[in-house]
Amino acid sequence: MCRAIDLQRAVLAKNDAAAHILRTELSARGTTVINLLSSPGSGKTALLERELRLAGERGVSAAALTADLATENDARRLARSGVPVKQVLTDGLCHLEADMLARHLHDWLPEATRLLFVENVGNLVCPAGYDLGESLRVVLASVTEGEDKPLKYPTAFGLAQLVIVTKTDMAEAAEFDETAFRAHVQQVNPGVEVVLSSVRDGRGVGALLDRALATAEGNRVHTPAMARAGA
């Protein structure tokens, strides 16, 4: 057990070092990374496609890298937005790592990219512990996943700098208790902002882009208590 813990710490330390280098390099060229985490089927791709379209309409230079175990379905969907998109197939790995991301960005990411959205593998366990050099970490959850999701995945929600609830047009049918969900989020991550969204009726669309741009402009982002404790 001790050996396993030591190996895990070594892997994460190596990843953190790579993430620091990547964040520094991308910041120097004016690119801000937004790391999106969620369970499969949360509506992450649908929301991101809308946000990327909106970025194009506003003249914001954006790009997206999406990771999956298999298929290029998400990349094809995101490419409809008109921004540069790259698919990463992880070949069974349940998360992205900083050095992996850096390799895929090399010779691909357009020089003038202001916002890079990284759609992580659909999983709230493995990706939660890996810094990708992001400046904004966003966790998404749909109303169909239950109000106790933040309590079941405290690391993912506890390290989020923004939480987005998706598919709110289905909230009544799913009997989603917004008050309970917000209370559970605050229990694991006091002070983090929670945004309600629905791609179907347009509620909250644009909020992700607004928060990403604010981060790129140097506005202060939420610092989770869990991140402070681990510093």
PEHU-V433282 format. One record per pair of residues at least 24 apart in sequence whose ideal C-beta (glycine too) atoms are under 10 Angstrom apart, sorted by sequence separation. I is the first residue (numbers start at 1). J is the second residue. D is the distance in whole Angstrom. If there is no record, write none. Layout:
I_J_D / I_J_D
//
This chain:
57_81_10 / 69_93_8 / 84_108_8 / 96_120_6 / 136_160_10 / 137_161_5 / 138_162_5 / 139_163_5 / 140_164_5 / 141_165_6 / 142_166_5 / 143_167_5 / 49_74_9 / 53_78_10 / 56_81_6 / 57_82_10 / 69_94_8 / 84_109_8 / 95_120_7 / 96_121_7 / 124_149_8 / 128_153_7 / 136_161_6 / 137_162_8 / 138_163_7 / 139_164_8 / 140_165_8 / 141_166_7 / 142_167_4 / 143_168_6 / 160_185_8 / 171_196_8 / 48_74_9 / 52_78_6 / 55_81_8 / 56_82_5 / 67_93_9 / 84_110_6 / 94_120_10 / 95_121_5 / 124_150_10 / 128_154_9 / 129_155_7 / 135_161_9 / 136_162_7 / 138_164_6 / 140_166_6 / 141_167_9 / 142_168_9 / 143_169_9 / 144_170_6 / 163_189_8 / 51_78_10 / 52_79_9 / 53_80_8 / 54_81_9 / 55_82_9 / 56_83_6 / 67_94_10 / 83_110_9 / 94_121_6 / 128_155_4 / 129_156_9 / 134_161_9 / 140_167_10 / 143_170_6 / 144_171_9 / 147_174_10 / 157_184_8 / 158_185_9 / 168_195_10 / 171_198_9 / 34_62_9 / 36_64_9 / 40_68_10 / 45_73_8 / 46_74_10 / 49_77_6 / 52_80_9 / 53_81_5 / 55_83_7 / 67_95_8 / 93_121_8 / 94_122_9 / 95_123_6 / 105_133_10 / 124_152_8 / 125_153_7 / 127_155_10 / 128_156_4 / 131_159_9 / 142_170_8 / 143_171_5 / 146_174_9 / 147_175_10 / 157_185_6 / 160_188_9 / 161_189_9 / 168_196_5 / 169_197_10 / 170_198_8 / 193_221_10 / 40_69_10 / 45_74_5 / 48_77_9 / 49_78_6 / 52_81_4 / 53_82_7 / 67_96_5 / 84_113_8 / 94_123_5 / 97_126_10 / 101_130_9 / 124_153_4 / 127_156_8 / 128_157_9 / 142_171_10 / 143_172_9 / 144_173_9 / 145_174_9 / 146_175_10 / 147_176_7 / 148_177_10 / 157_186_10 / 158_187_9 / 159_188_9 / 160_189_6 / 163_192_6 / 164_193_9 / 165_194_7 / 166_195_10 / 167_196_10 / 168_197_6 / 169_198_4 / 193_222_7 / 31_61_9 / 32_62_10 / 34_64_9 / 36_66_9 / 44_74_9 / 45_75_9 / 48_78_6 / 49_79_9 / 51_81_8 / 52_82_8 / 53_83_8 / 66_96_10 / 83_113_9 / 88_118_9 / 90_120_10 / 95_125_8 / 96_126_9 / 97_127_9 / 100_130_9 / 102_132_9 / 123_153_10 / 124_154_10 / 125_155_8 / 126_156_10 / 128_158_8 / 129_159_8 / 143_173_9 / 144_174_5 / 146_176_8 / 147_177_5 / 154_184_9 / 157_187_9 / 158_188_4 / 159_189_8 / 162_192_7 / 163_193_7 / 164_194_8 / 165_195_7 / 166_196_9 / 167_197_8 / 168_198_5 / 169_199_9 / 170_200_8 / 192_222_5 / 30_61_9 / 31_62_10 / 46_77_8 / 49_80_7 / 50_81_8 / 52_83_5 / 65_96_8 / 88_119_9 / 90_121_6 / 94_125_7 / 95_126_4 / 96_127_7 / 101_132_5 / 102_133_8 / 124_155_8 / 125_156_7 / 128_159_6 / 143_174_5 / 144_175_10 / 145_176_9 / 146_177_9 / 147_178_8 / 150_181_7 / 157_188_5 / 158_189_5 / 161_192_7 / 162_193_6 / 163_194_5 / 164_195_5 / 165_196_5 / 166_197_5 / 167_198_6 / 168_199_10 / 169_200_5 / 191_222_6 / 192_223_10 / 31_63_9 / 33_65_9 / 45_77_6 / 46_78_10 / 49_81_5 / 51_83_10 / 52_84_10 / 83_115_9 / 84_116_9 / 85_117_10 / 87_119_10 / 88_120_10 / 94_126_4 / 95_127_4 / 98_130_7 / 100_132_9 / 101_133_7 / 124_156_4 / 128_160_9 / 142_174_8 / 143_175_9 / 144_176_8 / 147_179_9 / 148_180_8 / 149_181_8 / 150_182_9 / 151_183_10 / 152_184_9 / 156_188_9 / 157_189_6 / 158_190_10 / 160_192_6 / 161_193_8 / 162_194_8 / 163_195_7 / 164_196_8 / 165_197_7 / 166_198_7 / 167_199_8 / 168_200_9 / 169_201_5 / 190_222_10 / 191_223_9 / 192_224_7 / 45_78_7 / 48_81_8 / 52_85_8 / 67_100_9 / 88_121_9 / 93_126_8 / 94_127_7 / 95_128_8 / 97_130_6 / 98_131_6 / 99_132_10 / 101_134_9 / 123_156_9 / 124_157_8 / 143_176_4 / 147_180_4 / 148_181_8 / 150_183_9 / 151_184_5 / 154_187_9 / 155_188_9 / 156_189_10 / 159_192_10 / 160_193_9 / 162_195_7 / 163_196_10 / 164_197_6 / 165_198_9 / 166_199_7 / 167_200_8 / 168_201_8 / 169_202_9 / 189_222_8 / 191_224_8 / 192_225_9 / 49_83_10 / 67_101_9 / 83_117_9 / 85_119_10 / 95_129_8 / 96_130_7 / 97_131_9 / 98_132_5 / 142_176_9 / 143_177_9 / 146_180_9 / 147_181_4 / 150_184_4 / 151_185_9 / 154_188_5 / 158_192_9 / 160_194_9 / 166_200_10 / 169_203_7 / 190_224_8 / 191_225_8 / 95_130_6 / 97_132_8 / 98_133_6 / 143_178_8 / 146_181_8 / 147_182_9 / 149_184_8 / 150_185_5 / 153_188_9 / 154_189_9 / 157_192_8 / 168_203_6 / 189_224_5 / 190_225_6 / 49_85_10 / 65_101_7 / 96_132_6 / 98_134_10 / 145_181_9 / 147_183_8 / 148_184_6 / 149_185_9 / 150_186_9 / 151_187_7 / 168_204_7 / 188_224_9 / 189_225_7 / 190_226_10 / 48_85_10 / 67_104_9 / 95_132_9 / 147_184_6 / 150_187_7 / 151_188_7 / 166_203_10 / 188_225_9 / 189_226_7 / 143_181_8 / 146_184_10 / 147_185_10 / 150_188_5 / 165_203_10 / 166_204_9 / 188_226_8 / 189_227_9 / 65_104_6 / 78_117_9 / 150_189_8 / 165_204_8 / 65_105_7 / 141_181_8 / 164_204_7 / 78_119_8 / 63_105_9 / 150_192_10 / 65_108_8 / 164_207_7 / 65_109_8 / 75_119_9 / 141_185_9 / 150_194_10 / 164_208_7 / 63_108_9 / 74_119_7 / 162_207_9 / 63_109_6 / 139_185_9 / 162_208_8 / 63_110_6 / 164_211_9 / 62_110_10 / 74_122_9 / 61_110_7 / 63_112_10 / 64_113_10 / 162_211_6 / 61_111_10 / 63_113_5 / 139_189_9 / 161_211_9 / 162_212_9 / 61_112_5 / 62_113_7 / 63_114_9 / 64_115_9 / 65_116_7 / 66_117_9 / 67_118_8 / 68_119_9 / 61_113_5 / 62_114_7 / 63_115_7 / 64_116_7 / 65_117_8 / 66_118_8 / 67_119_7 / 68_120_10 / 69_121_7 / 60_113_10 / 61_114_5 / 62_115_4 / 63_116_5 / 64_117_5 / 65_118_5 / 66_119_4 / 67_120_6 / 68_121_6 / 69_122_9 / 139_192_9 / 141_194_10 / 143_196_9 / 162_215_9 / 60_114_6 / 61_115_7 / 62_116_7 / 63_117_7 / 64_118_8 / 65_119_7 / 66_120_9 / 67_121_5 / 68_122_8 / 69_123_9 / 161_215_8 / 60_115_6 / 61_116_10 / 62_117_7 / 63_118_10 / 64_119_7 / 65_120_10 / 66_121_9 / 67_122_9 / 140_195_10 / 142_197_10 / 143_198_9 / 67_123_10 / 142_198_10 / 138_195_9 / 140_197_8 / 37_95_9 / 37_96_10 / 55_114_9 / 162_221_8 / 163_222_10 / 55_115_7 / 67_127_9 / 161_221_5 / 162_222_7 / 35_96_8 / 161_222_5 / 55_117_9 / 160_222_8 / 161_223_8 / 52_115_9 / 161_224_7 / 51_115_9 / 160_224_7 / 52_117_7 / 159_224_5 / 35_101_9 / 51_117_7 / 158_224_6 / 159_225_10 / 160_226_9 / 161_227_9 / 65_132_10 / 157_224_9 / 158_225_8 / 159_226_6 / 160_227_10 / 33_101_8 / 140_208_9 / 158_226_4 / 159_227_6 / 48_117_6 / 157_226_9 / 158_227_8 / 48_118_10 / 138_208_7 / 48_119_6 / 155_226_7 / 158_229_9 / 159_230_9 / 33_105_9 / 136_208_9 / 154_226_8 / 158_230_10 / 138_211_8 / 31_105_9 / 45_119_7 / 138_212_9 / 23_98_9 / 26_101_10 / 44_119_6 / 136_211_7 / 22_98_5 / 26_102_9 / 44_120_9 / 136_212_6 / 21_98_8 / 22_99_8 / 25_102_8 / 45_122_9 / 135_212_9 / 19_97_9 / 20_98_8 / 21_99_9 / 31_109_7 / 44_122_7 / 136_214_9 / 18_97_7 / 19_98_4 / 22_101_7 / 26_105_8 / 31_110_9 / 136_215_5 / 15_95_10 / 18_98_4 / 19_99_9 / 22_102_5 / 25_105_9 / 29_109_9 / 31_111_9 / 33_113_10 / 42_122_7 / 135_215_5 / 136_216_9 / 15_96_10 / 17_98_8 / 18_99_4 / 21_102_8 / 30_111_9 / 31_112_9 / 32_113_9 / 34_115_7 / 35_116_10 / 36_117_6 / 37_118_9 / 38_119_9 / 40_121_9 / 41_122_7 / 134_215_9 / 135_216_8 / 15_97_5 / 16_98_8 / 17_99_9 / 18_100_9 / 19_101_9 / 29_111_7 / 30_112_8 / 31_113_5 / 32_114_7 / 33_115_8 / 34_116_7 / 35_117_9 / 36_118_6 / 37_119_9 / 38_120_8 / 40_122_4 / 42_124_9 / 14_97_9 / 15_98_5 / 18_101_9 / 19_102_9 / 22_105_8 / 26_109_8 / 29_112_9 / 30_113_8 / 31_114_7 / 32_115_6 / 33_116_5 / 34_117_5 / 35_118_5 / 36_119_5 / 37_120_5 / 38_121_10 / 39_122_6 / 40_123_7 / 135_218_10 / 14_98_9 / 15_99_7 / 18_102_7 / 29_113_8 / 30_114_6 / 31_115_7 / 32_116_7 / 33_117_8 / 34_118_7 / 35_119_9 / 36_120_6 / 37_121_9 / 38_122_6 / 39_123_7 / 40_124_10 / 137_221_9 / 12_97_10 / 14_99_8 / 15_100_9 / 29_114_10 / 31_116_6 / 32_117_10 / 33_118_6 / 34_119_10 / 35_120_6 / 37_122_9 / 38_123_9 / 39_124_5 / 136_221_6 / 137_222_9 / 11_97_9 / 37_123_8 / 38_124_7 / 39_125_10 / 135_221_7 / 136_222_9 / 26_113_9 / 37_124_6 / 137_224_9 / 37_125_10 / 37_126_10 / 38_127_9 / 26_116_7 / 37_127_5 / 48_138_10 / 137_227_9 / 36_127_10 / 37_128_7 / 47_138_10 / 117_208_8 / 35_127_8 / 48_140_9 / 117_209_9 / 37_130_10 / 47_140_7 / 115_208_10 / 44_138_9 / 115_209_8 / 35_130_9 / 37_132_10 / 44_139_10 / 47_142_10 / 117_212_7 / 35_131_8 / 44_140_5 / 116_212_9 / 131_227_10 / 35_132_5 / 42_139_9 / 43_140_7 / 44_141_10 / 115_212_5 / 34_132_10 / 35_133_9 / 36_134_9 / 42_140_5 / 43_141_9 / 44_142_9 / 114_212_9 / 115_213_7 / 33_132_6 / 35_134_4 / 42_141_6 / 43_142_5 / 114_213_8 / 33_133_6 / 34_134_6 / 35_135_9 / 36_136_9 / 37_137_7 / 38_138_9 / 39_139_10 / 42_142_5 / 43_143_10 / 115_215_9 / 33_134_4 / 34_135_7 / 35_136_7 / 36_137_8 / 37_138_7 / 38_139_7 / 39_140_8 / 41_142_7 / 42_143_10 / 43_144_9 / 115_216_6 / 31_133_10 / 32_134_8 / 33_135_6 / 34_136_5 / 35_137_5 / 36_138_5 / 37_139_5 / 38_140_4 / 39_141_7 / 42_144_9 / 114_216_6 / 32_135_5 / 33_136_8 / 34_137_8 / 35_138_7 / 36_139_8 / 37_140_7 / 38_141_7 / 39_142_8 / 41_144_8 / 42_145_7 / 114_217_10 / 31_135_9 / 32_136_7 / 33_137_9 / 34_138_6 / 35_139_9 / 36_140_7 / 37_141_10 / 38_142_8 / 41_145_9 / 27_133_9 / 39_145_6 / 26_133_6 / 38_145_9 / 42_149_10 / 23_131_8 / 25_133_8 / 26_134_9 / 27_135_8 / 22_131_9 / 23_132_9 / 24_133_8 / 26_135_9 / 22_132_7 / 23_133_4 / 39_149_8 / 19_130_8 / 20_131_8 / 22_133_3 / 23_134_7 / 38_149_10 / 18_130_10 / 19_131_4 / 21_133_8 / 22_134_9 / 23_135_7 / 16_129_10 / 18_131_9 / 19_132_6 / 20_133_7 / 15_129_8 / 16_130_9 / 17_131_10 / 18_132_9 / 19_133_4 / 39_153_8 / 15_130_6 / 16_131_6 / 18_133_8 / 19_134_8 / 15_131_7 / 37_153_9 / 12_129_6 / 15_132_9 / 16_133_10 / 39_156_9 / 47_164_7 / 11_129_9 / 12_130_7 / 15_133_10 / 38_156_9 / 11_130_9 / 12_131_9 / 37_156_6 / 47_166_6 / 37_157_9 / 44_164_9 / 46_166_8 / 47_167_9 / 8_129_9 / 43_164_9 / 46_167_9 / 37_159_9 / 42_164_9 / 43_165_10 / 44_166_7 / 37_160_8 / 42_165_10 / 43_166_4 / 42_166_6 / 43_167_5 / 35_160_10 / 41_166_10 / 42_167_8 / 43_168_10 / 35_161_9 / 36_162_10 / 38_164_9 / 41_167_10 / 34_161_10 / 43_170_10 / 34_162_9 / 36_164_9 / 38_166_8 / 51_197_10 / 50_197_9 / 62_209_8 / 51_199_10 / 58_206_9 / 50_199_6 / 60_209_7 / 47_197_6 / 49_199_8 / 62_212_8 / 46_197_10 / 47_198_9 / 48_199_10 / 54_205_7 / 55_206_10 / 58_209_8 / 62_213_10 / 46_198_10 / 47_199_6 / 50_202_8 / 53_205_9 / 54_206_6 / 57_209_10 / 60_212_9 / 46_199_5 / 55_208_10 / 60_213_7 / 43_197_8 / 45_199_10 / 46_200_9 / 51_205_7 / 54_208_9 / 55_209_6 / 43_198_9 / 50_205_5 / 51_206_7 / 54_209_5 / 58_213_9 / 43_199_7 / 50_206_8 / 51_207_9 / 52_208_10 / 53_209_10 / 54_210_9 / 60_216_9 / 43_200_9 / 47_204_9 / 51_208_5 / 52_209_8 / 55_212_9 / 47_205_7 / 50_208_9 / 51_209_5 / 55_213_9 / 50_209_9 / 51_210_9 / 47_207_10 / 48_208_8 / 47_208_7 / 48_209_10 / 51_212_8 / 36_208_8 / 34_208_8 / 34_209_9 / 34_211_8 / 34_212_5 / 33_212_9 / 32_212_7 / 32_213_8 / 34_215_7 / 32_214_10 / 33_215_9 / 34_216_9 / 32_215_6 / 33_216_10 / 32_216_4 / 31_216_8 / 32_217_9 / 30_216_8 / 32_218_10 / 27_216_10
//
